[in-house]
Amino acid sequence: MVNIHGLNKTTLLDYPEHVAATIFLGGCNFRCPFCQNGDLVLRPERQPVIAQKEVLGFLKKRRGLLTGVCITGGEPTLAEGLADFIKEIKELGYLVKLDTNGYKPEAVRRLAEGKLLDYIAMDIKNSMRRYGETVGAAWVDTGRIKESIRLIMESGIEYEFRTTVVRELHGKEELSAIGKEIKGAEKYFLQSYREETGVIVKGYHAYGREELEQLAECVRPYVKGVWVRGVE
């Protein structure tokens, strides 16, 4: 069983080219200060739980109206029952997209090899040099991040890499370094930071669209498709 703490019943944004539902799992191994799901990351045990049976029942009723399910968090790969849960979703005929921070490459590999994923979105938090600072965990092993990048690119599964860009943490040097790490990738998105009520640490700032487009130019020599999203 997995602990489900949220269900967005219909989204046109979370799963590219699909009408989907998004399921939120709790807990995370990172403490990114700019994270907008602070309660799910820091205090998952205090959040309401939606029964897995209830969510599966909802998905069964919405077959034909929804085509995809996005599983996000928190960090979904921490959930011990994730594979079994995804199997039940796929038995209902849905495509499954996983959002992950990539710190458990072994979990991503098992799901990929089990043919349980149709789309993977991995957050690249920053350049390897600034990873620990950016994820709020000085102990971070960037080798695990690099392993996930490699296995996702070689998996044959549709994927994207993405970075939430924060003025205090990301600049041209960092974006260029990220581009080198994901060289040859199909898709990369720069996402604009937004300070929401649930953010872990307030006081960070966003770039404007023109500035983000300039940062995107630092990645384009390395990645086939680079886009900016989440900003007017």
N, C-alpha and C positions, 0 to 999 in steps of 0.2 A: 504493500500500500504506500501511496505517496501522500504527503500533506499538502492539500490544495488550499491556498489562501485567497484566491481571486479568480474570477471568470469574466472575461469580456466576451459577451455572447456574439457580437458581430463586429468585425473590423475589416476595413479595406486597405489598411496600412501595414499591418504586421507581417503578412505573408504576401510577397509580391505576386500580382496577377491572380490572386485568389480571394474569395470571400471566406473569411476564416473566423474561428473563435480563438481566443488567447487564454491560456491557463497559466496562472501564477503559482509557483512553488516557493517555499520559504527557505531561508538560510543561505549563507554565502561564505566562501573562504577569503574573500577580499573585503576591504573597507574603503573603497574609493570615496573620498570626501565629497565628490560632486554627484554621487549616486542619488537618484530621485526616489528610490524605493527603500528608504532608510528603515522603515518598520519591518519590512520583509527580511532585510539583511541583519539588523541588530536584534530584533525582538520577534522572531517568527512565532515563538511559543505563545505570545500574547494576542496573535491575530486570529480572527474567526477561521474556522476550518469548514470547507465544503466537502461533503462526503464524496468519495470517488465514484460510488454507485450513482449518486445524483448527477454528477458531471457526465458520466457515460450515458445515462438515461437521456439527458438533454441532447447530447450529440446524436444519439440514435433517432430522436424525433426530428432533428434538423438535417438529416441526410437528404441531399438533393438541393437544399438551400445553401448549405455550407459545403465547401470542398476541401478546406484545409484546417489544421489545428496547429497553432503556435504554442510551444511550451517554453516558458521563460521564468524569470525569478526576480530576485535571488539568483542562485546558480543551480539549475536543474540537475546537473550531473552528480550532485551530492546526494540525491535521493536514491536510496537502495532499491526501491521497487520501480524505478523509472522504466526499465526495459519491459517489464511485464505490463505496465500501464500503457506504454506506447503500442504494444502488441494488441491490446484490447481496442485501442483507438483505430488502429489500422484494420482490424477485423470488421470495423464498421464502414470501411471503404474510404477513409480519409487519408489525405497526404499530411505528413507531419514535418514541421519545421522546428528545429532546436536552436534556441539562443544560448550561447555559452561563452564563458570567459577563457576557455581553453586550458584551464589549469589541471584538468584531469584527462590527459590525452588517452589514457587507457580506457576510460569510460566512453569517450567519443569513438574510439576504435571499435569497441564491442558493439555499440549501436550501429555503426556504419557497416561492419562485417555481418551483422545480423539482418541487414536490409530493413532497418526500422526507421531510417531517416530519408526524407526526400529533399530537404533543404537544410543547410547549416549556416547560421549567422554567428560569426565569432567576433567578439570585441577585441581589438588591438588597443590596449590602454594607452601605450606611449612607446617611445623608443626604448630599447632594452636598457639603456643607461639610466633612464628615469622611471623604470617600471615600479620598483619598490615604493618610491615616493608617490607615484600616481595611484597605486592601489592600496595605499595605507598599510603596507606589509613589507618591512625591510628584509624579511627572510625569503622573499619570493625567488624561486628558481626559474630564471628566464628560459632555461633549456626546455622546460615543460611547455612553455608558450611556443617556442620554435618547433617543437615536435608536433604540436597540434596544428600549427600552420601547415607543416609539410604533409601530414596525413590527410588533412582536409583537402588540400590541393590535389593530392593523388588519389582521392577516394572515388572519383567518378560521380559524386553527388553534387548537385547544384549548390553553390555556396556564395557567401559574400563575407568580406571583412569590413569592419567599420570602427570608427573612432569618434567618441564624443569629445569635441575640441573645446578646451577651456583656455582662456587667455593666459592665465597664470601658469599653465603647465605645458602648453603646446605652442611651438613656433616653427619657423621654416626648417631649422636644423632637425627638430624632432620628426616632422612630417617626412622629410627626405629620408631619414633613417628608417622610418616605418616602411616607406616605399621599397627600400632595398631588402628589407626582411620578407616582404610578400611579392618580390619580383616575379612577374609572370602571372599573377593572379588575374582572374576574370573581372571581378567587381570589388570596388572599394568605395565606401561612403564616409564623408566627413559629416558628422551630425553636430548641429549647433547645441551648445549647452543652454539649458534653461533652468533657472532657479525656481523650483516648485516647493510647496510646503513640506514635502517629505524628504528634502535633500538632507544628507548627513551633516555637512558643514556648510553654512551659508557664507556668502561673501565672495564667491567666485564670479567671474564675468565671461560673457560671450563675445565672440567676434561677430561683426556684421557680414552680410553676404559677400560684399566685394572683397573683404579681407579673407574670408574662407575660400573664395575662388582663387586668390593668390596662393594660399597654402596648398590648395589642390594641385596647382601647377608643380609643386615640389614632388608630388607622387606620380604624376602622369608619365615621366620617362620610364617608369618601372611597371606600371599596371595598365592593362588594356582599357578598362573603363573606370573612371573616377568621377564621382558626383558629390554635390553638396545637397543636404536636405535638412529640414527642420528649421528653416529660417525664411522670413518673408523676403 
